[in-house]
């Protein structure tokens, strides 16, 4: 499966290309550190500036949370989850880290434009 990645849209001239990249890219938000063994919140939002369609044949089907090469969680969506209006799929994942360091990444899947994934974010967990 091809993995698509976000490109800094400030470096792109064409508005259509900015829209395409932004609305398919997952964005991962979480603290830089947490406490080992305690609940830790990670928010994933698909699209930053540009909303994604929510049509019967073109929508975000799932959002995933990864630690390196291990998938930790997945949230599934059906067409119409955003009221058949363009929008941003957003999900909060809560994990309980059992180790000192994780390399968290988010992924999303568009039914028309495939699999998109963030670069990893290193998060440290202390005792």
N, CA, C and O atoms as CSV, one atom per row, in Angstrom:
chain,resi,resn,atom,element,x,y,z
A,1,UNK,N,N,0.836,-1.167,0.000
A,1,UNK,CA,C,0.000,0.000,0.000
A,1,UNK,C,C,0.887,1.238,0.000
A,1,UNK,O,O,1.844,1.327,0.769
A,2,UNK,N,N,0.565,2.177,-0.855
A,2,UNK,CA,C,1.300,3.438,-0.904
A,2,UNK,C,C,0.942,4.281,0.317
A,2,UNK,O,O,-0.231,4.393,0.674
A,3,UNK,N,N,1.954,4.875,0.960
A,3,UNK,CA,C,1.739,5.765,2.094
A,3,UNK,C,C,1.969,7.197,1.627
A,3,UNK,O,O,3.067,7.549,1.197
A,4,UNK,N,N,0.924,8.021,1.715
A,4,UNK,CA,C,1.019,9.437,1.387
A,4,UNK,C,C,1.379,10.213,2.645
A,4,UNK,O,O,0.943,9.858,3.740
A,5,UNK,N,N,2.173,11.274,2.495
A,5,UNK,CA,C,2.591,12.079,3.648
A,5,UNK,C,C,2.352,13.558,3.374
A,5,UNK,O,O,2.329,14.008,2.228
A,6,UNK,N,N,2.178,14.292,4.455
A,6,UNK,CA,C,1.977,15.730,4.387
A,6,UNK,C,C,3.229,16.414,3.846
A,6,UNK,O,O,4.352,16.033,4.177
A,7,UNK,N,N,3.024,17.414,3.022
A,7,UNK,CA,C,4.101,18.257,2.509
A,7,UNK,C,C,3.785,19.669,2.967
A,7,UNK,O,O,2.624,20.076,2.921
A,8,UNK,N,N,4.772,20.422,3.403
A,8,UNK,CA,C,4.543,21.794,3.857
A,8,UNK,C,C,3.867,22.581,2.743
A,8,UNK,O,O,4.479,22.871,1.715
A,9,UNK,N,N,2.593,22.925,2.957
A,9,UNK,CA,C,1.837,23.554,1.872
A,9,UNK,C,C,2.287,24.983,1.578
A,9,UNK,O,O,1.918,25.542,0.545
A,10,UNK,N,N,3.073,25.579,2.462
A,10,UNK,CA,C,3.576,26.926,2.173
A,10,UNK,C,C,4.592,26.890,1.029
A,10,UNK,O,O,4.908,27.928,0.449
A,11,UNK,N,N,5.103,25.701,0.703
A,11,UNK,CA,C,6.079,25.576,-0.379
A,11,UNK,C,C,5.410,25.256,-1.721
A,11,UNK,O,O,6.088,25.120,-2.739
A,12,UNK,N,N,4.082,25.138,-1.718
A,12,UNK,CA,C,3.358,24.742,-2.928
A,12,UNK,C,C,2.603,25.938,-3.482
A,12,UNK,O,O,1.968,26.678,-2.730
A,13,UNK,N,N,2.667,26.131,-4.783
A,13,UNK,CA,C,2.039,27.285,-5.414
A,13,UNK,C,C,0.554,27.085,-5.702
A,13,UNK,O,O,-0.249,27.985,-5.457
A,14,UNK,N,N,0.191,25.943,-6.208
A,14,UNK,CA,C,-1.185,25.729,-6.664
A,14,UNK,C,C,-2.140,25.474,-5.502
A,14,UNK,O,O,-1.897,24.591,-4.680
A,15,UNK,N,N,-3.223,26.242,-5.433
A,15,UNK,CA,C,-4.213,26.123,-4.367
A,15,UNK,C,C,-4.855,24.739,-4.362
A,15,UNK,O,O,-5.119,24.195,-3.290
A,16,UNK,N,N,-5.113,24.158,-5.534
A,16,UNK,CA,C,-5.733,22.828,-5.607
A,16,UNK,C,C,-4.850,21.775,-4.950
A,16,UNK,O,O,-5.353,20.871,-4.283
A,17,UNK,N,N,-3.547,21.885,-5.132
A,17,UNK,CA,C,-2.613,20.929,-4.526
A,17,UNK,C,C,-2.576,21.110,-3.010
A,17,UNK,O,O,-2.521,20.124,-2.274
A,18,UNK,N,N,-2.604,22.357,-2.531
A,18,UNK,CA,C,-2.644,22.624,-1.095
A,18,UNK,C,C,-3.878,21.977,-0.482
A,18,UNK,O,O,-3.797,21.306,0.547
A,19,UNK,N,N,-5.017,22.187,-1.125
A,19,UNK,CA,C,-6.291,21.635,-0.663
A,19,UNK,C,C,-6.202,20.107,-0.592
A,19,UNK,O,O,-6.565,19.509,0.421
A,20,UNK,N,N,-5.723,19.483,-1.657
A,20,UNK,CA,C,-5.619,18.013,-1.733
A,20,UNK,C,C,-4.755,17.456,-0.608
A,20,UNK,O,O,-5.149,16.499,0.059
A,21,UNK,N,N,-3.591,18.038,-0.393
A,21,UNK,CA,C,-2.666,17.536,0.627
A,21,UNK,C,C,-3.230,17.766,2.023
A,21,UNK,O,O,-3.252,16.847,2.842
A,22,UNK,N,N,-3.682,18.971,2.297
A,22,UNK,CA,C,-4.145,19.309,3.644
A,22,UNK,C,C,-5.363,18.493,4.056
A,22,UNK,O,O,-5.378,17.935,5.152
A,23,UNK,N,N,-6.363,18.411,3.227
A,23,UNK,CA,C,-7.617,17.772,3.653
A,23,UNK,C,C,-7.506,16.260,3.835
A,23,UNK,O,O,-8.392,15.652,4.435
A,24,UNK,N,N,-6.448,15.646,3.337
A,24,UNK,CA,C,-6.257,14.208,3.516
A,24,UNK,C,C,-5.268,13.865,4.629
A,24,UNK,O,O,-5.225,12.725,5.092
A,25,UNK,N,N,-4.483,14.835,5.054
A,25,UNK,CA,C,-3.412,14.577,6.020
A,25,UNK,C,C,-3.933,14.533,7.451
A,25,UNK,O,O,-4.669,15.422,7.880
A,26,UNK,N,N,-3.543,13.485,8.192
A,26,UNK,CA,C,-3.878,13.473,9.620
A,26,UNK,C,C,-2.870,14.343,10.377
A,26,UNK,O,O,-1.691,14.397,10.026
A,27,UNK,N,N,-3.350,15.016,11.412
A,27,UNK,CA,C,-2.506,15.832,12.274
A,27,UNK,C,C,-2.640,15.296,13.689
A,27,UNK,O,O,-3.755,15.117,14.181
A,28,UNK,N,N,-1.516,15.036,14.350
A,28,UNK,CA,C,-1.484,14.433,15.678
A,28,UNK,C,C,-1.155,15.507,16.712
A,28,UNK,O,O,-0.193,16.259,16.559
A,29,UNK,N,N,-1.974,15.569,17.774
A,29,UNK,CA,C,-1.777,16.543,18.840
A,29,UNK,C,C,-1.718,15.810,20.172
A,29,UNK,O,O,-2.638,15.073,20.527
A,30,UNK,N,N,-0.616,16.021,20.916
A,30,UNK,CA,C,-0.489,15.449,22.255
A,30,UNK,C,C,0.661,16.147,22.977
A,30,UNK,O,O,1.462,16.850,22.361
A,31,UNK,N,N,0.728,15.943,24.276
A,31,UNK,CA,C,1.827,16.488,25.071
A,31,UNK,C,C,3.136,15.795,24.669
A,31,UNK,O,O,3.123,14.710,24.088
A,32,UNK,N,N,4.245,16.429,24.982
A,32,UNK,CA,C,5.560,15.866,24.670
A,32,UNK,C,C,5.989,14.799,25.666
A,32,UNK,O,O,6.898,14.013,25.399
A,33,UNK,N,N,5.325,14.783,26.815
A,33,UNK,CA,C,5.658,13.780,27.828
A,33,UNK,C,C,4.428,13.487,28.681
A,33,UNK,O,O,3.459,14.246,28.699
A,34,UNK,N,N,4.500,12.378,29.372
A,34,UNK,CA,C,3.412,11.961,30.241
A,34,UNK,C,C,3.943,11.049,31.321
A,34,UNK,O,O,5.154,10.918,31.502
A,35,UNK,N,N,3.027,10.415,32.040
A,35,UNK,CA,C,3.414,9.529,33.134
A,35,UNK,C,C,3.128,8.079,32.743
A,35,UNK,O,O,2.020,7.738,32.330
A,36,UNK,N,N,4.135,7.250,32.881
A,36,UNK,CA,C,4.025,5.827,32.567
A,36,UNK,C,C,2.925,5.202,33.430
A,36,UNK,O,O,2.880,5.405,34.643
A,37,UNK,N,N,2.043,4.439,32.782
A,37,UNK,CA,C,0.980,3.750,33.500
A,37,UNK,C,C,-0.272,4.580,33.723
A,37,UNK,O,O,-1.243,4.090,34.299
A,38,UNK,N,N,-0.266,5.846,33.270
A,38,UNK,CA,C,-1.446,6.701,33.423
A,38,UNK,C,C,-2.023,7.048,32.054
A,38,UNK,O,O,-1.310,7.086,31.052
A,39,UNK,N,N,-3.329,7.300,32.036
A,39,UNK,CA,C,-4.024,7.611,30.790
A,39,UNK,C,C,-3.405,8.842,30.126
A,39,UNK,O,O,-3.136,9.850,30.778
A,40,UNK,N,N,-3.185,8.733,28.807
A,40,UNK,CA,C,-2.542,9.775,28.014
A,40,UNK,C,C,-3.412,10.054,26.794
A,40,UNK,O,O,-3.767,9.134,26.056
A,41,UNK,N,N,-3.756,11.321,26.582
A,41,UNK,CA,C,-4.654,11.708,25.486
A,41,UNK,C,C,-3.880,12.082,24.230
A,41,UNK,O,O,-2.915,12.844,24.278
A,42,UNK,N,N,-4.328,11.524,23.096
A,42,UNK,CA,C,-3.777,11.852,21.788
A,42,UNK,C,C,-4.959,12.198,20.881
A,42,UNK,O,O,-5.871,11.389,20.708
A,43,UNK,N,N,-4.938,13.393,20.308
A,43,UNK,CA,C,-5.991,13.825,19.393
A,43,UNK,C,C,-5.473,13.738,17.966
A,43,UNK,O,O,-4.351,14.152,17.674
A,44,UNK,N,N,-6.303,13.194,17.079
A,44,UNK,CA,C,-5.968,13.145,15.659
A,44,UNK,C,C,-7.090,13.858,14.906
A,44,UNK,O,O,-8.270,13.562,15.090
A,45,UNK,N,N,-6.695,14.799,14.058
A,45,UNK,CA,C,-7.640,15.551,13.239
A,45,UNK,C,C,-7.210,15.419,11.790
A,45,UNK,O,O,-6.038,15.620,11.471
A,46,UNK,N,N,-8.139,15.084,10.909
A,46,UNK,CA,C,-7.825,14.948,9.488
A,46,UNK,C,C,-8.143,16.269,8.807
A,46,UNK,O,O,-9.286,16.726,8.802
A,47,UNK,N,N,-7.109,16.871,8.234
A,47,UNK,CA,C,-7.237,18.187,7.617
A,47,UNK,C,C,-7.009,19.269,8.640
A,47,UNK,O,O,-7.427,19.152,9.792
A,48,UNK,N,N,-6.347,20.319,8.218
A,48,UNK,CA,C,-6.083,21.440,9.109
A,48,UNK,C,C,-6.864,22.665,8.640
A,48,UNK,O,O,-7.716,23.178,9.366
A,49,UNK,N,N,-6.576,23.128,7.438
A,49,UNK,CA,C,-7.253,24.301,6.881
A,49,UNK,C,C,-8.428,23.922,5.993
A,49,UNK,O,O,-9.428,24.639,5.959
A,50,UNK,N,N,-8.329,22.823,5.283
A,50,UNK,CA,C,-9.319,22.466,4.280
A,50,UNK,C,C,-10.163,21.278,4.742
A,50,UNK,O,O,-9.600,20.260,5.144
A,51,UNK,N,N,-11.496,21.375,4.697
A,51,UNK,CA,C,-12.349,20.254,5.099
A,51,UNK,C,C,-12.360,19.154,4.037
A,51,UNK,O,O,-12.134,19.407,2.854
A,52,UNK,N,N,-12.625,17.942,4.485
A,52,UNK,CA,C,-12.703,16.787,3.594
A,52,UNK,C,C,-14.164,16.495,3.267
A,52,UNK,O,O,-15.022,16.677,4.130
A,53,UNK,N,N,-14.481,16.042,2.035
A,53,UNK,CA,C,-15.858,15.682,1.705
A,53,UNK,C,C,-16.373,14.535,2.576
A,53,UNK,O,O,-15.592,13.751,3.115
A,54,UNK,N,N,-17.673,14.451,2.700
A,54,UNK,CA,C,-18.347,13.351,3.402
A,54,UNK,C,C,-19.481,12.857,2.512
A,54,UNK,O,O,-20.658,12.963,2.855
A,55,UNK,N,N,-19.093,12.312,1.354
A,55,UNK,CA,C,-20.048,11.812,0.364
A,55,UNK,C,C,-20.117,10.292,0.436
A,55,UNK,O,O,-19.260,9.664,1.058
A,56,UNK,N,N,-21.114,9.702,-0.185
A,56,UNK,CA,C,-21.296,8.247,-0.139
A,56,UNK,C,C,-20.117,7.488,-0.709
A,56,UNK,O,O,-19.881,6.343,-0.325
A,57,UNK,N,N,-19.365,8.102,-1.624
A,57,UNK,CA,C,-18.238,7.418,-2.253
A,57,UNK,C,C,-16.891,8.091,-1.986
A,57,UNK,O,O,-15.877,7.694,-2.560
A,58,UNK,N,N,-16.874,9.106,-1.119
A,58,UNK,CA,C,-15.638,9.842,-0.855
A,58,UNK,C,C,-15.697,10.380,0.568
A,58,UNK,O,O,-16.293,11.425,0.830
A,59,UNK,N,N,-15.065,9.646,1.482
A,59,UNK,CA,C,-15.066,10.036,2.890
A,59,UNK,C,C,-13.864,9.407,3.585
A,59,UNK,O,O,-13.194,8.543,3.020
A,60,UNK,N,N,-13.596,9.843,4.808
A,60,UNK,CA,C,-12.534,9.248,5.611
A,60,UNK,C,C,-13.121,8.006,6.280
A,60,UNK,O,O,-14.034,8.109,7.099
A,61,UNK,N,N,-12.595,6.831,5.928
A,61,UNK,CA,C,-13.141,5.560,6.418
A,61,UNK,C,C,-12.595,5.178,7.791
A,61,UNK,O,O,-13.296,4.553,8.587
A,62,UNK,N,N,-11.341,5.553,8.070
A,62,UNK,CA,C,-10.796,5.256,9.397
A,62,UNK,C,C,-9.623,6.161,9.734
A,62,UNK,O,O,-8.982,6.747,8.862
A,63,UNK,N,N,-9.370,6.251,11.031
A,63,UNK,CA,C,-8.224,6.970,11.588
A,63,UNK,C,C,-7.524,6.004,12.532
A,63,UNK,O,O,-8.176,5.318,13.320
A,64,UNK,N,N,-6.203,5.951,12.455
A,64,UNK,CA,C,-5.431,5.027,13.288
A,64,UNK,C,C,-4.384,5.771,14.109
A,64,UNK,O,O,-3.936,6.859,13.746
A,65,UNK,N,N,-4.007,5.148,15.231
A,65,UNK,CA,C,-2.905,5.626,16.067
A,65,UNK,C,C,-1.856,4.530,16.113
A,65,UNK,O,O,-2.171,3.374,16.395
A,66,UNK,N,N,-0.612,4.888,15.838
A,66,UNK,CA,C,0.503,3.940,15.769
A,66,UNK,C,C,1.588,4.308,16.770
A,66,UNK,O,O,1.775,5.479,17.100
A,67,UNK,N,N,2.298,3.293,17.248
A,67,UNK,CA,C,3.544,3.445,17.989
A,67,UNK,C,C,4.587,2.704,17.178
A,67,UNK,O,O,4.676,1.478,17.235
A,68,UNK,N,N,5.382,3.459,16.415
A,68,UNK,CA,C,6.338,2.824,15.512
A,68,UNK,C,C,5.591,1.985,14.486
A,68,UNK,O,O,4.758,2.505,13.744
A,69,UNK,N,N,5.886,0.679,14.442
A,69,UNK,CA,C,5.238,-0.209,13.480
A,69,UNK,C,C,4.060,-0.973,14.081
A,69,UNK,O,O,3.525,-1.882,13.447
A,70,UNK,N,N,3.652,-0.613,15.301
A,70,UNK,CA,C,2.544,-1.293,15.965
A,70,UNK,C,C,1.308,-0.386,16.000
A,70,UNK,O,O,1.352,0.716,16.549
A,71,UNK,N,N,0.206,-0.860,15.409
A,71,UNK,CA,C,-1.027,-0.092,15.479
A,71,UNK,C,C,-1.627,-0.260,16.865
A,71,UNK,O,O,-1.803,-1.381,17.343
A,72,UNK,N,N,-1.945,0.872,17.518
A,72,UNK,CA,C,-2.504,0.865,18.866
A,72,UNK,C,C,-4.034,0.925,18.864
A,72,UNK,O,O,-4.682,0.296,19.701
A,73,UNK,N,N,-4.607,1.677,17.931
A,73,UNK,CA,C,-6.057,1.882,17.938
A,73,UNK,C,C,-6.533,2.319,16.562
A,73,UNK,O,O,-5.769,2.837,15.748
A,74,UNK,N,N,-7.837,2.090,16.327
A,74,UNK,CA,C,-8.445,2.512,15.071
A,74,UNK,C,C,-9.889,2.913,15.327
A,74,UNK,O,O,-10.617,2.230,16.048
A,75,UNK,N,N,-10.298,4.031,14.727
A,75,UNK,CA,C,-11.693,4.476,14.775
A,75,UNK,C,C,-12.231,4.429,13.352
A,75,UNK,O,O,-11.626,4.993,12.440
A,76,UNK,N,N,-13.363,3.762,13.157
A,76,UNK,CA,C,-13.969,3.609,11.830
A,76,UNK,C,C,-15.131,4.571,11.650
A,76,UNK,O,O,-15.848,4.885,12.600
A,77,UNK,N,N,-15.309,5.036,10.417
A,77,UNK,CA,C,-16.378,5.965,10.079
A,77,UNK,C,C,-17.088,5.483,8.825
A,77,UNK,O,O,-16.486,4.838,7.967
A,78,UNK,N,N,-18.348,5.794,8.728
A,78,UNK,CA,C,-19.147,5.508,7.540
A,78,UNK,C,C,-19.463,6.823,6.849
A,78,UNK,O,O,-19.376,7.887,7.460
A,79,UNK,N,N,-19.829,6.751,5.575
A,79,UNK,CA,C,-20.287,7.939,4.859
A,79,UNK,C,C,-21.455,8.530,5.638
A,79,UNK,O,O,-22.330,7.801,6.103
A,80,UNK,N,N,-21.465,9.835,5.775
A,80,UNK,CA,C,-22.535,10.509,6.505
A,80,UNK,C,C,-22.210,10.781,7.957
A,80,UNK,O,O,-23.017,11.398,8.652
A,81,UNK,N,N,-21.060,10.343,8.444
A,81,UNK,CA,C,-20.685,10.568,9.847
A,81,UNK,C,C,-20.547,12.065,10.153
A,81,UNK,O,O,-20.686,12.482,11.303
A,82,UNK,N,N,-20.273,12.869,9.120
A,82,UNK,CA,C,-20.161,14.319,9.287
A,82,UNK,C,C,-21.401,15.028,8.730
A,82,UNK,O,O,-21.342,16.207,8.380
A,83,UNK,N,N,-22.516,14.307,8.650
A,83,UNK,CA,C,-23.760,14.901,8.166
A,83,UNK,C,C,-23.775,15.173,6.687
A,83,UNK,O,O,-24.502,16.052,6.224
A,84,UNK,N,N,-22.977,14.429,5.927
A,84,UNK,CA,C,-22.842,14.607,4.477
A,84,UNK,C,C,-22.404,16.023,4.101
A,84,UNK,O,O,-22.737,16.530,3.029
A,85,UNK,N,N,-21.652,16.646,5.004
A,85,UNK,CA,C,-21.104,17.986,4.774
A,85,UNK,C,C,-19.576,17.895,4.879
A,85,UNK,O,O,-19.068,17.102,5.671
A,86,UNK,N,N,-18.837,18.689,4.099
A,86,UNK,CA,C,-17.388,18.698,4.266
A,86,UNK,C,C,-17.021,19.081,5.699
A,86,UNK,O,O,-17.657,19.946,6.303
A,87,UNK,N,N,-15.997,18.433,6.232
A,87,UNK,CA,C,-15.590,18.719,7.600
A,87,UNK,C,C,-14.281,18.046,7.944
A,87,UNK,O,O,-13.583,17.523,7.075
A,88,UNK,N,N,-13.960,18.066,9.224
A,88,UNK,CA,C,-12.725,17.488,9.728
A,88,UNK,C,C,-13.072,16.337,10.673
A,88,UNK,O,O,-13.682,16.554,11.720
A,89,UNK,N,N,-12.685,15.123,10.306
A,89,UNK,CA,C,-12.815,14.003,11.224
A,89,UNK,C,C,-11.832,14.254,12.361
A,89,UNK,O,O,-10.665,14.561,12.118
A,90,UNK,N,N,-12.299,14.123,13.601
A,90,UNK,CA,C,-11.429,14.341,14.758
A,90,UNK,C,C,-11.765,13.299,15.815
A,90,UNK,O,O,-12.932,13.059,16.125
A,91,UNK,N,N,-10.726,12.690,16.361
A,91,UNK,CA,C,-10.915,11.627,17.345
A,91,UNK,C,C,-9.891,11.781,18.463
A,91,UNK,O,O,-8.734,12.123,18.217
A,92,UNK,N,N,-10.325,11.527,19.683
A,92,UNK,CA,C,-9.416,11.487,20.832
A,92,UNK,C,C,-9.158,10.034,21.184
A,92,UNK,O,O,-10.091,9.275,21.446
A,93,UNK,N,N,-7.898,9.652,21.190
A,93,UNK,CA,C,-7.490,8.327,21.635
A,93,UNK,C,C,-6.901,8.477,23.036
A,93,UNK,O,O,-6.200,9.449,23.319
A,94,UNK,N,N,-7.185,7.522,23.902
A,94,UNK,CA,C,-6.602,7.505,25.245
A,94,UNK,C,C,-5.826,6.200,25.384
A,94,UNK,O,O,-6.391,5.113,25.267
A,95,UNK,N,N,-4.531,6.322,25.632
A,95,UNK,CA,C,-3.679,5.150,25.774
A,95,UNK,C,C,-3.048,5.170,27.163
A,95,UNK,O,O,-2.968,6.219,27.802
A,96,UNK,N,N,-2.606,4.017,27.618
A,96,UNK,CA,C,-1.885,3.915,28.886
A,96,UNK,C,C,-0.509,3.348,28.556
A,96,UNK,O,O,-0.363,2.141,28.363
A,97,UNK,N,N,0.505,4.216,28.490
A,97,UNK,CA,C,1.839,3.769,28.096
A,97,UNK,C,C,2.465,2.872,29.158
A,97,UNK,O,O,2.402,3.155,30.355
A,98,UNK,N,N,3.063,1.791,28.693
A,98,UNK,CA,C,3.738,0.868,29.596
A,98,UNK,C,C,5.243,0.912,29.443
A,98,UNK,O,O,5.957,0.083,30.007
A,99,UNK,N,N,5.724,1.876,28.682
A,99,UNK,CA,C,7.169,1.996,28.488
A,99,UNK,C,C,7.577,3.455,28.564
A,99,UNK,O,O,6.726,4.340,28.653
A,100,UNK,N,N,8.880,3.705,28.529
A,100,UNK,CA,C,9.404,5.056,28.749
A,100,UNK,C,C,9.328,5.964,27.529
A,100,UNK,O,O,9.342,7.187,27.663
A,101,UNK,N,N,9.246,5.372,26.345
A,101,UNK,CA,C,9.285,6.171,25.129
A,101,UNK,C,C,8.386,5.548,24.072
A,101,UNK,O,O,8.363,4.329,23.902
A,102,UNK,N,N,7.642,6.396,23.360
A,102,UNK,CA,C,6.820,5.939,22.245
A,102,UNK,C,C,7.075,6.861,21.056
A,102,UNK,O,O,7.392,8.039,21.225
A,103,UNK,N,N,6.934,6.311,19.858
A,103,UNK,CA,C,7.053,7.081,18.630
A,103,UNK,C,C,5.660,7.090,17.987
A,103,UNK,O,O,5.348,6.250,17.143
A,104,UNK,N,N,4.833,8.053,18.403
A,104,UNK,CA,C,3.431,8.081,17.995
A,104,UNK,C,C,3.259,8.687,16.607
A,104,UNK,O,O,3.909,9.672,16.257
A,105,UNK,N,N,2.377,8.083,15.833
A,105,UNK,CA,C,2.038,8.581,14.500
A,105,UNK,C,C,0.557,8.324,14.265
A,105,UNK,O,O,-0.034,7.424,14.862
A,106,UNK,N,N,-0.033,9.129,13.385
A,106,UNK,CA,C,-1.440,8.981,13.039
A,106,UNK,C,C,-1.554,8.645,11.562
A,106,UNK,O,O,-0.710,9.030,10.754
A,107,UNK,N,N,-2.618,7.917,11.223
A,107,UNK,CA,C,-2.891,7.570,9.836
A,107,UNK,C,C,-4.380,7.727,9.580
A,107,UNK,O,O,-5.199,7.607,10.491
A,108,UNK,N,N,-4.718,7.997,8.325
A,108,UNK,CA,C,-6.114,8.065,7.920
A,108,UNK,C,C,-6.246,7.436,6.536
A,108,UNK,O,O,-5.283,7.347,5.774
A,109,UNK,N,N,-7.483,6.998,6.234
A,109,UNK,CA,C,-7.721,6.374,4.933
A,109,UNK,C,C,-8.923,7.026,4.263
A,109,UNK,O,O,-10.034,7.009,4.793
A,110,UNK,N,N,-8.680,7.600,3.091
A,110,UNK,CA,C,-9.734,8.194,2.270
A,110,UNK,C,C,-10.164,7.159,1.235
A,110,UNK,O,O,-9.323,6.517,0.604
A,111,UNK,N,N,-11.475,7.000,1.062
A,111,UNK,CA,C,-11.992,5.980,0.140
A,111,UNK,C,C,-11.627,6.254,-1.313
A,111,UNK,O,O,-11.709,5.346,-2.141
A,112,UNK,N,N,-11.227,7.483,-1.647
A,112,UNK,CA,C,-10.822,7.800,-3.026
A,112,UNK,C,C,-9.319,8.016,-3.184
A,112,UNK,O,O,-8.760,7.736,-4.244
A,113,UNK,N,N,-8.663,8.511,-2.135
A,113,UNK,CA,C,-7.271,8.933,-2.281
A,113,UNK,C,C,-6.282,8.203,-1.381
A,113,UNK,O,O,-5.142,8.638,-1.221
A,114,UNK,N,N,-6.721,7.088,-0.792
A,114,UNK,CA,C,-5.800,6.196,-0.126
A,114,UNK,C,C,-5.379,6.537,1.292
A,114,UNK,O,O,-6.041,7.280,2.017
A,115,UNK,N,N,-4.232,5.950,1.650
A,115,UNK,CA,C,-3.688,5.940,3.011
A,115,UNK,C,C,-2.733,7.109,3.209
A,115,UNK,O,O,-1.839,7.339,2.394
A,116,UNK,N,N,-2.931,7.853,4.311
A,116,UNK,CA,C,-2.099,9.012,4.635
A,116,UNK,C,C,-1.559,8.843,6.046
A,116,UNK,O,O,-2.278,8.373,6.928
A,117,UNK,N,N,-0.294,9.221,6.277
A,117,UNK,CA,C,0.312,9.017,7.593
A,117,UNK,C,C,1.228,10.175,7.962
A,117,UNK,O,O,1.902,10.752,7.108
A,118,UNK,N,N,1.238,10.508,9.266
A,118,UNK,CA,C,2.136,11.542,9.775
A,118,UNK,C,C,3.528,10.957,9.974
A,118,UNK,O,O,3.720,9.741,9.952
A,119,UNK,N,N,4.480,11.840,10.167
A,119,UNK,CA,C,5.780,11.423,10.661
A,119,UNK,C,C,5.597,11.119,12.139
A,119,UNK,O,O,4.646,11.603,12.753
A,120,UNK,N,N,6.492,10.326,12.723
A,120,UNK,CA,C,6.381,9.985,14.129
A,120,UNK,C,C,6.731,11.151,15.050
A,120,UNK,O,O,7.531,12.019,14.703
A,121,UNK,N,N,6.116,11.149,16.225
A,121,UNK,CA,C,6.418,12.134,17.271
A,121,UNK,C,C,6.874,11.364,18.492
A,121,UNK,O,O,6.130,10.545,19.031
A,122,UNK,N,N,8.105,11.627,18.932
A,122,UNK,CA,C,8.634,10.942,20.098
A,122,UNK,C,C,8.031,11.538,21.381
A,122,UNK,O,O,8.071,12.750,21.595
A,123,UNK,N,N,7.484,10.678,22.211
A,123,UNK,CA,C,6.894,11.097,23.482
A,123,UNK,C,C,7.572,10.304,24.593
A,123,UNK,O,O,7.708,9.084,24.497
A,124,UNK,N,N,7.993,10.990,25.636
A,124,UNK,CA,C,8.652,10.356,26.782
A,124,UNK,C,C,7.687,10.230,27.950
A,124,UNK,O,O,6.870,11.114,28.206
A,125,UNK,N,N,7.803,9.107,28.652
A,125,UNK,CA,C,6.947,8.845,29.818
A,125,UNK,C,C,7.830,8.551,31.019
A,125,UNK,O,O,8.731,7.716,30.939
A,126,UNK,N,N,7.582,9.218,32.111
A,126,UNK,CA,C,8.386,9.046,33.309
A,126,UNK,C,C,7.574,8.280,34.352
A,126,UNK,O,O,6.354,8.156,34.248
A,127,UNK,N,N,8.281,7.773,35.355
A,127,UNK,CA,C,7.641,6.989,36.423
A,127,UNK,C,C,6.757,7.853,37.279
A,127,UNK,O,O,6.140,7.360,38.224
